[in-house]
Every structure is written in C-alpha cells, then in structure tokens.
Amino acid sequence: MEYIKVFYEGYINYANYLWYEITHPSWHNYFYWLILVSLFFFGLEILAPWRKQQAVFRKDFWLDVFYMFFNFFLFSLIIYNAASDVVVNLFNDGIIALTGWDMQAANPLRQFPLWAILLIGFVVRDFVQWWVHRLLHRVEWLWRFHKVHHSVEQMGFAAHLRYHWMENVVYRSLEYIPLALLGIGLYDFFIIHIFTLAVGHFNHSNITVSGKVKGAVLGALLGLVVATGTADIDLLEEPTLLIQLLTIIGGAGIGAFVLGPAMKFLFNSPEMHIWHHAHDLPDSHRYGVNFGLSLAIWDYLFGTAYIPYNGRDIRLGFPGVEHFPATFGAQFVQGIRSESESS
C-alpha cells in the first residue's frame, strides 16, 4: 500500500508541478526555458541557416515541436514520474535493507563547492549517456526504439527531442544510479539539464559556428559566472558593473583564442552530429559514429569520431527510412512490435 501511495502522490505532485510551471514563469522554470532556448536557436536558423535551401518550417517541423513538449513534460505526467518515484523508493529501500547505507543521506559531494558539483555531475552524466547511446545503436531491440530519432530527414533544433518514449526510461534509469551515488540535488540537476538542453539544440540546429565563436561563448559564460560570483566562485570582491562587464568580455576573448582551437575536440557540434544521422555509414563503423550528446571527447577517446568532410548536404536517416512510420501515434508503438508486424 505504501508504494501505491507513492505512485498516486507522484502523479498528483507532477500534475501540480507542471500546472505551476505553465502558470508561473520564472528563471527556475523548465517549461519557459525550453521555449526560450528553442526560440533562440530557431532564430539563428532563420538568420543564418547552414543549409540555405532547407525550408524554415522543414519536413516534420511541427511533429518535432510536439515531441519536445511530450518528452520534456507530457510523458512524465502520463506515467513516468509516478512510476519512477516507486522505483526510486524501492531501489533506495533495497540498498538500505541490504547494506544499511542511505544513498541520499550520504552525499559524497556535500562539502564540494557548487562549481565542482556541477562539473562532476555534468561529466559523469554525459559519460553515462554516451555509453547508453552506443547501446541504443548496438542492441537490436533498443535500436528499434532509437530509429524514431534517426527518422529525421531534415535537421533542425527541434529534432533534438524527437525520440521514442522508451528512451526516457532507458536513459533516466541508467543515469539515476551514478547521479544518486554522487548526491546530485535537484537544483544542481536543473542547471546541468538546461545547459545540456542548449547544447543538444545547438547540435541539431541548421547552423554552423566556428571554433572561435564557440570558445568565445563558453569563455563569456565562464566570465559571467566569475563576474556574478555564482557557483561558489568568489574571485572578485564586490565588483563594479564595469569590472563585471570587462570580466565577461575578457572571458570571451580568452575563450576565443585559447579554447577555440580545442572546441571541436571538447564539445559536440552541428558539423559533427550531422554525421551521426548520416543515412550511409562507413563499413568500419556500421553501428554508428559520433555518439556524444554534449561532449565530443568520448568519441575521440574511444575511436568513434568521424567527420570525413563537410557534411552539410549529406542524406539523413537510415536504409528504409522512407517506409518508417511518419505519425506520432505510429511512432509511439514503434519497437514494441517486431519489425515484420509493424511493416
């Protein structure tokens, strides 16, 4: 009965949370951050498209927009959040019963500054997601779900969140354990999630950006953190507005020239990720290439990086994509039935 109550309360609490998110805009609000980040990259696609012949409202644009809100919010409302509350409680209770150790209470990062918690949480989560992404391509029954994401034939920012609901289950379940062991809190995860949302939108956008510009943006963000004293970084003592502005500008300059040349090895990008969606894969990597979600370093470290030339106009999808279900309803049940049953 206790877990039934957890399920019920999880459902009601998430419904109330989602309604509050929609009706109370704030800087700590996932709903409006999703809208702001999406509008930002949509604006860049309009102003400076990489594939200039591609329509602004490309093929499946509105389907992908629906997927963004479904995967970010509606799926959790329908079932996932309540079910995951039960699983998390069962998992924690099982650990306590077997070992007497409470993962949530024993937070190994409790004494760490916020910047270290965010950095460790981001890197660990991205590393776990990189391996999960490889599994989605390597394991046949997982690939049947992942095909939904690879059914994109014209790339744009909203394609980032076109993926099968089962991926929510797989990713979130496997990334929960290391993050819980580290004691990553909700506020920490919020910051990490918004940052990775922006990087993911960027990777799928119809834009191209030089390494210097990417380095400048990252440097400016780091300068902003230093200038405002956030993330427990107090290098400046009561800085004036001028000092804050100079710190941000200086960070952008340093980032452009110091980080710029290394950005293609550090972070994923549209130029790199387009090859992950290539219709025709090299024989040496028949299960896929460029699996990085935010960071590119894992692909370079494990030999899956692949950018043979400018892939702006390559064909996207996979063999047989022209016969793949084209509607949300048909894609919703994709992978549950066998390939022969669904064809």
C-alpha positions in Angstrom: 0.0 0.0 0.0 2.9 2.4 0.7 4.1 2.2 -2.9 0.6 2.6 -4.3 0.5 5.9 -2.2 3.9 6.9 -3.6 2.6 6.3 -7.2 -0.5 8.3 -6.6 1.3 11.2 -4.9 3.9 11.2 -7.6 1.3 11.5 -10.3 -0.6 14.3 -8.5 2.5 16.1 -7.5 3.9 16.2 -11.0 0.5 17.3 -12.4 0.5 20.2 -9.9 4.2 21.0 -10.7 3.5 21.1 -14.4 0.5 23.4 -14.0 2.5 25.6 -11.7 5.4 25.7 -14.3 3.0 26.9 -17.0 1.2 29.5 -14.9 4.2 30.9 -13.0 7.0 31.9 -15.4 10.4 32.3 -13.7 14.1 31.8 -14.2 13.9 28.4 -12.4 11.2 27.1 -14.8 11.8 24.2 -17.2 8.8 25.0 -19.3 9.8 28.5 -20.3 13.5 27.7 -20.5 12.6 25.1 -23.2 10.6 27.8 -25.0 13.4 30.4 -24.7 16.2 28.0 -25.8 14.1 26.8 -28.7 13.2 30.3 -29.9 16.9 31.3 -29.7 18.1 28.5 -32.0 15.1 28.8 -34.2 16.0 32.5 -34.7 19.6 31.5 -35.6 18.3 29.0 -38.1 16.2 31.8 -39.8 19.0 34.4 -39.7 22.0 32.3 -40.7 21.0 28.8 -41.9 23.7 26.3 -42.8 21.5 24.6 -45.4 20.1 27.6 -47.1 17.8 25.6 -49.4 16.1 23.9 -46.4 12.7 25.4 -45.6 12.4 27.3 -42.3 9.5 25.0 -41.4 11.3 21.9 -42.6 9.9 18.4 -43.0 8.3 17.2 -39.8 9.0 20.5 -38.0 5.7 20.5 -36.1 6.0 16.8 -35.3 9.3 17.6 -33.7 7.9 20.5 -31.7 5.3 18.3 -30.3 7.9 15.7 -29.4 9.8 18.4 -27.5 6.9 19.0 -25.1 5.9 15.4 -25.0 9.3 14.1 -24.0 10.1 17.0 -21.7 6.8 17.1 -19.8 3.8 15.0 -21.0 5.4 11.6 -20.8 6.4 12.3 -17.2 2.8 13.5 -16.5 1.2 10.4 -18.1 3.2 7.7 -16.4 7.0 8.1 -15.9 7.3 10.4 -12.9 4.9 8.4 -10.7 6.4 5.1 -11.8 9.9 6.3 -11.3 9.1 7.5 -7.8 8.1 4.0 -6.9 11.2 2.5 -8.5 13.5 5.0 -6.7 11.9 4.3 -3.4 12.2 0.5 -4.0 15.8 0.9 -5.0 16.7 3.1 -2.0 14.8 0.9 0.4 16.6 -2.2 -1.1 20.0 -0.6 -0.7 19.3 0.4 2.9 17.9 -3.1 3.7 20.9 -4.9 2.2 23.7 -2.6 3.3 22.2 -0.2 5.9 23.6 2.7 3.7 21.3 5.6 2.7 22.5 6.9 -0.7 20.5 10.2 -0.4 21.8 11.0 3.1 25.4 10.0 2.4 26.2 12.7 -0.1 29.9 12.5 -1.0 29.9 15.9 -2.7 28.3 17.7 0.2 31.4 19.7 1.1 32.3 20.5 -2.5 31.8 24.0 -4.0 28.9 24.3 -6.4 31.1 24.7 -9.5 32.7 21.3 -8.7 29.4 19.6 -8.1 28.1 20.9 -11.5 31.2 20.0 -13.4 31.4 16.4 -11.9 27.6 15.9 -12.4 27.8 17.1 -16.0 30.8 15.0 -17.0 29.5 11.8 -15.2 26.0 12.2 -16.7 27.4 12.8 -20.2 29.7 9.8 -20.0 26.9 7.5 -18.9 24.7 8.9 -21.7 27.4 8.3 -24.2 27.5 4.6 -23.3 23.7 4.3 -23.3 23.7 6.0 -26.7 26.1 3.3 -28.0 23.8 0.6 -26.6 20.8 2.1 -28.4 22.7 1.5 -31.7 24.3 -1.8 -30.8 21.4 -3.7 -29.2 18.8 -4.6 -31.9 15.7 -4.2 -29.7 16.9 -0.8 -28.4 17.7 0.3 -32.0 14.1 -0.3 -33.0 13.1 2.4 -30.5 16.1 4.7 -31.4 15.0 4.6 -35.0 12.4 7.2 -34.2 15.2 9.8 -33.6 17.0 8.7 -36.7 13.9 9.0 -38.8 14.7 12.8 -39.1 15.4 13.5 -42.7 15.9 17.3 -42.4 17.8 18.5 -39.4 16.8 21.3 -37.1 16.9 22.3 -33.4 13.6 20.5 -32.6 14.9 17.2 -33.8 16.9 17.1 -30.6 13.9 15.9 -28.6 12.3 13.6 -31.3 12.9 10.3 -29.6 10.8 7.3 -28.5 9.3 7.4 -25.0 11.3 4.2 -24.2 14.5 6.3 -24.4 13.2 8.3 -21.4 13.0 5.1 -19.4 16.4 3.7 -20.6 18.4 7.0 -20.2 16.9 8.1 -16.9 17.0 4.7 -15.3 20.7 4.1 -16.1 21.8 7.7 -15.3 20.0 7.7 -12.0 22.3 5.4 -10.1 25.6 7.3 -10.6 24.0 10.7 -10.0 22.2 9.4 -6.9 25.5 7.9 -5.6 27.1 11.3 -6.1 24.2 13.0 -4.3 23.4 15.4 -7.2 20.5 17.6 -6.0 17.5 18.9 -7.9 19.0 22.5 -8.2 22.3 21.1 -9.4 20.5 18.9 -11.9 18.3 21.8 -13.1 21.4 23.8 -14.1 23.0 20.8 -15.8 19.8 19.9 -17.6 19.3 23.4 -19.0 22.9 23.6 -20.2 22.7 20.2 -21.9 19.3 21.2 -23.4 21.0 24.2 -25.1 24.0 22.1 -26.3 21.6 19.4 -27.7 19.5 22.0 -29.5 22.7 23.5 -30.9 24.0 20.1 -32.2 20.8 19.6 -34.1 20.4 23.1 -35.4 20.6 24.2 -39.0 23.6 26.4 -38.3 27.3 26.3 -38.4 29.7 28.0 -36.0 33.4 28.4 -35.9 35.6 27.1 -33.1 36.5 30.7 -32.1 32.9 31.7 -31.7 32.1 28.6 -29.7 35.1 29.2 -27.5 34.1 32.9 -27.1 30.6 31.8 -26.0 32.0 29.4 -23.4 34.5 31.9 -22.2 31.8 34.5 -21.8 29.7 32.1 -19.8 32.6 31.4 -17.5 33.3 35.1 -17.3 29.7 35.7 -16.3 30.0 33.1 -13.5 33.1 34.7 -12.2 31.7 38.3 -12.5 28.5 37.4 -10.6 30.1 35.2 -8.0 27.7 32.3 -8.8 28.5 28.6 -8.4 30.6 29.4 -5.3 33.2 31.2 -7.3 34.2 34.4 -5.5 37.3 35.6 -7.3 36.1 39.2 -7.4 35.2 41.1 -4.2 32.2 43.4 -4.7 33.0 44.2 -8.3 31.5 47.2 -10.0 29.4 46.9 -13.1 32.3 47.9 -15.3 34.6 45.2 -13.8 31.8 42.7 -14.3 31.4 43.7 -18.0 35.2 43.6 -18.5 35.4 40.2 -16.9 32.7 38.8 -19.3 34.4 40.4 -22.3 37.8 39.2 -21.2 36.4 35.7 -20.8 35.0 35.8 -24.3 38.4 36.9 -25.7 40.3 34.3 -23.8 37.8 31.6 -24.8 38.0 32.5 -28.5 41.8 32.2 -28.7 42.6 29.7 -26.0 39.5 27.4 -26.1 38.6 28.0 -29.7 41.1 25.6 -31.3 40.1 22.8 -28.9 36.3 23.2 -29.1 35.8 20.6 -31.8 37.5 18.0 -29.6 35.7 19.1 -26.4 32.1 19.7 -27.5 29.7 18.2 -30.0 28.6 20.4 -32.8 26.2 20.5 -35.8 29.2 19.7 -38.1 30.0 16.6 -36.1 26.5 15.5 -35.2 25.2 15.6 -38.8 27.4 12.5 -39.4 25.7 10.7 -36.6 22.5 11.0 -38.6 24.0 10.0 -41.9 22.0 7.6 -44.0 25.1 5.8 -45.2 27.6 4.8 -42.5 31.2 3.7 -43.1 31.9 0.0 -43.2 34.3 0.4 -40.3 31.5 1.8 -38.0 28.4 0.1 -39.1 26.7 0.6 -35.7 27.2 4.4 -35.8 29.6 7.2 -35.2 29.8 10.4 -33.1 27.7 9.2 -30.1 28.5 12.2 -27.9 25.5 14.1 -26.6 27.3 17.2 -25.2 30.9 16.3 -25.1 32.9 15.1 -28.2 35.9 13.9 -26.1 34.4 10.4 -25.6 34.2 9.8 -29.4 37.9 10.8 -29.8 39.0 8.7 -26.8 37.1 5.6 -27.9 37.7 5.9 -31.7 34.1 6.6 -32.8 34.8 10.2 -34.0 34.1 10.6 -37.8 34.0 13.8 -39.8 35.4 12.9 -43.3 34.3 16.2 -44.9 31.7 19.0 -44.7 28.5 17.0 -44.2 26.1 19.9 -44.8 24.2 18.2 -47.6 24.5 14.5 -46.8 21.4 12.3 -46.8 20.0 11.7 -43.4 18.1 8.7 -41.9 18.8 5.0 -42.4 18.2 2.4 -45.1 14.4 2.0 -45.3 13.6 5.4 -43.6 11.2 6.2 -46.5 8.9 3.4 -45.2 9.2 4.3 -41.5 6.0 5.4 -39.7 5.5 9.1 -40.2 3.0 10.0 -37.5 3.4 10.3 -33.7 0.8 7.6 -33.0 2.5 5.1 -35.2 6.0 6.0 -33.9 4.6 5.7 -30.3 4.2 2.0 -30.7 7.4 1.6 -32.8 9.7 -1.1 -31.3 7.0 -2.7 -29.2 6.0 -5.0 -32.0 8.5 -6.8 -34.2 9.8 -5.2 -37.4 7.7 -7.6 -39.5 4.5 -6.8 -37.6 4.9 -3.0 -37.8 5.8 -3.0 -41.5 
